[in-house]
Structure formats: C-alpha cells, structure tokens
C-alpha cells in the first residue's frame, strides 16, 4: 500500500460519477472531495505553499494568512499543521460552522468579518483585514489565492489532465467560478488540446465575477463580489448564472439519489443539466467538476430551519423532494 507522508501528498482526483441514471442527461461528474482536505482547494493550496517556499517568501518564522470562504482555509490548515506553520484564516459569517470548527481543530486561528463591502459581499472587508495584518507585521505571508498564478497552474497540471485522460473525446466542460483558478487552469489546458472543448463557466446569481448587479449570496464557494483578477474571459465560451434556490434543489435532488454534495456542486450540476436539456443532444461527452462533498453543509442547505428562514416554505417542492 502507498505510504502517505503528509495530508497534502494525497489526492483522489480520478473519481467520476455517471449522473445519467439520476438526472436523465448524459453528464459525468468529477468528484474532488475525496482527499484529506475534502475539496479541490487542496491542489491550489499545496501549489501556492510550495511556490512560496521555493521563492523564499515562506520561512519557519512566517505566519500564513489567507482570505477564504472555507474550503481553501481547511486545505491550508491541513498543510500548515503538517509542515509546522502557523495559519490565520480570514473568513465571514457565511462560512459553514463545521468548516470553522475543523480549521480550529487543526490548530489554525479563524477571524470572522461581519461588515459588508461596497458590493454587498464580504470579500472586500476580508481583503482589507488581511492587508492590515500584513502591514502591521512582516511575519504574515499572504498567498493571495485571487492573484496567485500557482492557483490556476495547479489545475493546468492536475485537474485538466485527469479529465483528459478519462475522456479523450470530451466536448463540454462545466466549471464553477470563484477565484477562477480551476476555470483558467482547465481552459488553458484544453485550448492546447487535440480537439476543441467548449468551456462553460458557472456562476451564482448575485456574483459580479462576470459583471452584472451584485445581490445576496448565502452559499459559500462560488461567486465573487469583485471581478477575479485571474479571470481571462477570452478563454471562456459561455457563462451560466444559477439562482441559489436552484442550487439547493439540485443538491437535495442528488442527495435523494445517494449523492451528498456541497453547494458549489449543486450550482454546477444545475447549470450543466439545464444546458444539456436545451441543446438536446445525446452525442456530447460532458463533464462537470464537483469541488467538494456535502457534510459541511448539513447545518445550512440540508437543514430545514435554515432553508425556511432564508427561502420560505415550499422552495424544494419543484425538485420533487421535501426538506429533512
């Protein structure tokens, strides 16, 4: 059996699920939640830490600091614990409670901001807090997932080749957009591939990543309250925006078929299934990326009181399921 030296050394990146029996459309789901950190963010976290070590930015006396809605914070917590670094995650009130507790259990410090930024989100406030920390003490090292090229390069080297290896006749790839690291890494890889692949970015309604009006977003993971600095729209063929109610309905629909996924996956699958239904072809080979699993969302999108408080009674009726 393989010998695992540290959490960041292990990633089960080659698990795909055929969703056709569950959704009625030909869609394969690349599941990224089966590693020690529980999400695709482990790839970017590992690449950014190793890059900072190589260039001498990160030393034994450094304190890692990063803004995260949750999953990257967990990934960095695991890497920091395994390497002996201190880590401070700056997050906000939308971060799942279980995610915050997990980071703290791993020895990280978590700071939660409460004030909205000018776009009605928390990202600007989080970034201001991180900048203030870095200005106050030069031991703080900010990896900056929003601008760090190691973010997209991690997916150029791993995620995209994993998909290409399993689907040599890939036609369409659906990718959720947060920092745009996964999107840009995969887009750049498939632009150089042996056949054209349609790259479809998935965003949340209320996000301003691709322009538009800001709005309320309660599910962490996808969407931004600013344009992602890593984003190059010339590498994207199409953008689909998904309402959070549709995200939640899709998550519950999948859960009733035995697949418990997180909010980002619900958003991407909702977009992909609607796109495939509109295009009405069964000859396409389509893949969607599932960033994480659903255990960290049990007290939010899978919790009756949370759903009723935010979205009202009956919001799951059109999905053919009832809240648990």
C-alpha positions in Angstrom: 0.0 0.0 0.0 1.2 3.6 -0.6 3.0 5.4 2.2 1.4 8.9 2.8 3.9 11.4 4.3 1.6 14.3 4.8 -2.1 15.3 4.0 -1.2 17.4 1.0 0.5 14.5 -0.6 -2.7 12.6 -1.2 -5.5 13.4 -3.7 -8.1 11.0 -5.1 -8.6 13.1 -8.2 -9.8 10.4 -10.7 -13.3 9.5 -9.4 -16.1 10.2 -11.9 -19.8 9.6 -11.4 -22.2 9.0 -14.3 -25.3 11.1 -13.4 -27.4 10.0 -16.3 -29.4 7.5 -14.2 -30.1 10.2 -11.7 -30.7 13.2 -13.9 -31.7 11.8 -17.2 -28.9 13.7 -19.1 -25.5 12.4 -20.1 -23.2 14.1 -17.6 -20.2 12.9 -15.8 -19.2 14.4 -12.5 -15.6 14.7 -11.5 -15.6 14.3 -7.7 -12.8 16.3 -6.0 -13.9 15.8 -2.4 -12.1 12.5 -1.6 -8.8 13.9 -0.2 -7.7 14.8 3.3 -8.9 18.4 2.9 -12.2 17.3 1.4 -12.2 19.7 -1.6 -10.5 20.6 -4.8 -8.8 23.5 -3.0 -6.1 21.2 -1.7 -4.5 21.3 -5.1 -4.2 25.1 -5.2 -3.2 25.3 -1.5 -0.4 22.9 -2.0 0.9 24.6 -5.1 0.8 28.1 -3.5 2.6 26.9 -0.4 5.3 25.1 -2.3 5.7 28.1 -4.6 6.2 30.4 -1.6 8.7 28.0 -0.1 10.7 27.8 -3.3 11.0 31.6 -3.7 11.9 32.1 0.0 8.7 34.1 0.9 7.6 31.4 3.4 10.1 30.6 6.2 9.9 28.9 9.5 9.0 32.1 11.3 6.2 33.1 8.8 2.5 33.2 9.7 0.4 32.1 6.7 -2.7 34.3 6.2 -5.4 33.9 3.6 -9.0 35.0 2.9 -11.3 32.1 2.3 -15.0 31.2 2.4 -14.0 27.9 3.8 -12.5 25.1 1.7 -9.2 26.7 1.0 -8.9 27.6 4.6 -9.3 23.9 5.5 -6.7 22.9 2.9 -4.2 25.4 4.2 -5.0 24.4 7.8 -4.0 20.8 7.0 -0.9 21.8 5.1 0.2 24.2 7.8 -0.3 21.6 10.5 1.7 19.0 8.6 4.5 21.5 7.9 4.6 23.3 11.2 3.4 26.7 10.1 1.0 29.0 11.9 -2.1 29.9 9.9 -4.7 32.5 10.2 -7.9 32.2 8.0 -9.9 35.3 7.5 -13.5 34.4 6.6 -17.0 35.7 7.1 -20.4 34.8 8.5 -21.4 32.7 5.5 -18.6 30.2 6.3 -20.2 26.9 7.5 -19.8 26.4 11.2 -18.4 22.9 10.8 -15.7 24.3 8.5 -14.7 26.9 11.0 -14.5 24.3 13.7 -12.5 22.0 11.5 -9.9 24.7 10.9 -9.6 25.4 14.6 -9.3 21.7 15.4 -6.3 21.6 13.1 -4.7 24.4 15.1 -5.5 27.3 12.9 -6.8 30.7 14.0 -10.0 31.9 12.4 -11.1 35.5 12.2 -14.7 36.2 11.0 -15.5 39.6 9.5 -19.1 40.9 9.8 -19.2 44.1 7.7 -20.3 44.0 4.1 -18.2 45.6 1.4 -19.5 48.2 -1.2 -20.7 45.3 -3.5 -22.9 43.8 -0.7 -20.5 40.9 -0.1 -17.7 40.3 2.5 -14.7 39.8 0.2 -13.6 43.4 0.2 -13.8 43.5 4.0 -11.8 40.3 4.3 -9.1 41.6 2.0 -8.9 44.9 3.9 -8.3 42.9 7.1 -5.6 40.8 5.5 -3.8 43.8 4.1 -3.9 45.4 7.5 -2.3 42.4 9.1 0.4 42.3 6.6 1.1 46.0 7.0 1.3 45.5 10.8 3.7 42.6 11.0 6.1 41.4 8.3 5.9 37.8 9.5 2.5 37.5 7.8 2.7 35.9 4.4 -0.4 36.3 2.2 -0.6 33.7 -0.5 -3.5 35.6 -2.2 -5.4 32.9 -4.0 -7.1 35.6 -6.0 -3.9 36.7 -7.8 -1.5 33.8 -7.3 -0.7 32.1 -10.7 0.0 28.9 -8.8 -3.7 28.7 -8.3 -4.5 28.1 -12.0 -1.3 26.3 -12.7 -2.2 23.6 -10.1 -5.3 22.7 -12.2 -3.4 23.0 -15.5 -1.0 20.3 -14.1 -3.6 18.1 -12.4 -7.3 18.6 -12.8 -7.4 19.1 -16.6 -5.0 16.2 -17.4 -7.1 13.9 -15.2 -10.2 14.8 -17.1 -8.4 14.5 -20.5 -7.1 11.0 -19.6 -10.6 9.7 -18.9 -12.4 11.5 -21.7 -10.3 11.7 -24.8 -13.5 12.7 -26.8 -14.6 15.5 -24.3 -16.9 18.0 -25.8 -18.1 20.3 -23.0 -16.7 21.1 -19.5 -18.7 22.9 -16.8 -16.6 24.7 -14.2 -17.7 26.7 -11.2 -16.2 30.2 -10.9 -14.9 31.6 -7.6 -11.3 32.8 -7.8 -11.3 31.4 -11.4 -8.2 29.2 -10.7 -9.9 25.9 -11.7 -11.6 27.6 -14.7 -8.4 29.2 -16.0 -6.2 26.2 -15.5 -8.6 23.9 -17.3 -9.3 26.4 -20.0 -5.7 27.0 -20.8 -5.0 23.2 -20.9 -7.9 22.4 -23.2 -7.1 25.3 -25.5 -3.9 23.4 -26.3 -5.6 20.0 -26.7 -6.1 17.9 -29.7 -9.8 18.7 -30.2 -12.0 21.7 -29.3 -13.7 21.6 -25.9 -16.5 24.0 -25.0 -15.6 25.7 -21.7 -18.7 26.7 -19.8 -18.2 28.8 -16.7 -20.9 28.6 -13.9 -21.5 31.5 -11.6 -24.1 32.3 -8.9 -26.7 35.0 -9.4 -25.7 38.0 -7.3 -22.0 37.4 -8.1 -20.2 40.2 -10.1 -17.4 37.9 -11.4 -18.6 38.4 -15.0 -20.3 41.7 -14.5 -23.9 42.4 -13.6 -25.6 43.6 -10.4 -24.5 42.4 -7.0 -27.0 40.5 -4.9 -27.4 38.4 -1.8 -25.5 35.2 -1.8 -25.7 32.9 1.2 -23.9 29.8 -0.1 -20.1 29.9 0.1 -17.9 28.6 -2.6 -18.8 30.1 -6.0 -19.3 33.7 -6.9 -17.3 36.9 -6.1 -18.1 40.4 -5.1 -15.4 41.6 -7.4 -14.0 40.6 -10.8 -11.5 37.7 -10.3 -8.0 39.1 -11.2 -7.1 35.7 -12.6 -10.1 35.6 -15.0 -9.5 35.9 -18.7 -12.9 35.8 -20.4 -11.3 35.2 -23.8 -10.7 31.6 -22.5 -14.4 31.1 -21.7 -17.0 30.1 -24.3 -20.1 30.6 -22.2 -21.3 31.8 -18.8 -24.3 30.4 -17.0 -25.6 32.0 -13.8 -27.6 29.9 -11.3 -30.1 31.1 -8.7 -29.3 29.8 -5.2 -32.8 28.2 -5.0 -31.9 26.1 -8.0 -28.6 25.2 -6.3 -30.4 23.9 -3.2 -33.0 22.0 -5.2 -30.3 20.2 -7.2 -28.3 19.4 -4.0 -31.5 17.8 -2.5 -32.3 16.0 -5.7 -28.9 14.4 -5.8 -29.0 13.6 -2.1 -32.2 11.7 -2.6 -30.3 9.5 -5.1 -27.4 8.9 -2.7 -25.0 11.7 -3.6 -24.4 14.2 -0.9 -22.6 17.2 -2.4 -21.8 20.8 -1.5 -23.4 24.0 -2.7 -20.8 24.6 -5.4 -21.5 21.2 -6.9 -25.3 21.8 -6.8 -24.7 25.0 -8.7 -22.6 23.4 -11.4 -24.8 20.4 -11.9 -27.9 22.6 -12.1 -26.3 24.7 -14.9 -25.0 21.6 -16.7 -28.3 19.7 -16.7 -30.2 22.8 -17.9 -27.6 23.4 -20.7 -27.7 19.8 -21.9 -31.5 19.8 -21.8 -31.6 22.9 -24.0 -29.1 21.5 -26.5 -31.0 18.3 -26.8 -28.1 16.1 -28.0 -27.0 12.7 -26.5 -23.9 12.6 -28.6 -22.0 15.1 -26.5 -19.5 14.0 -23.9 -19.9 16.4 -21.0 -18.1 16.7 -17.7 -18.8 18.9 -14.6 -16.4 19.4 -11.7 -17.7 18.8 -8.2 -15.4 20.8 -5.9 -16.5 19.2 -2.6 -18.9 16.9 -0.7 -21.9 17.8 1.4 -21.1 17.0 5.0 -20.0 20.6 5.8 -23.4 21.9 4.5 -25.6 19.8 6.8 -26.4 22.8 9.0 -27.2 25.0 6.0 -28.5 23.8 2.7 -29.6 20.5 4.1 -31.2 21.9 7.3 -34.9 22.7 7.3 -34.9 25.8 9.5 -32.0 27.4 7.6 -33.9 26.9 4.3 -37.2 28.1 5.6 -35.7 31.2 7.2 -33.9 32.3 4.0 -36.1 31.0 1.2 -39.5 30.3 2.8 -41.7 27.2 2.9 -42.1 25.0 -0.2 -38.9 26.1 -2.0 -38.0 22.4 -2.5 -41.4 21.3 -3.9 -40.4 21.8 -7.5 -37.5 19.5 -7.0 -39.8 16.6 -6.0 -38.3 16.4 -2.5 -39.2 17.6 0.9 -36.7 19.0 3.5 -35.4 16.6 6.1 
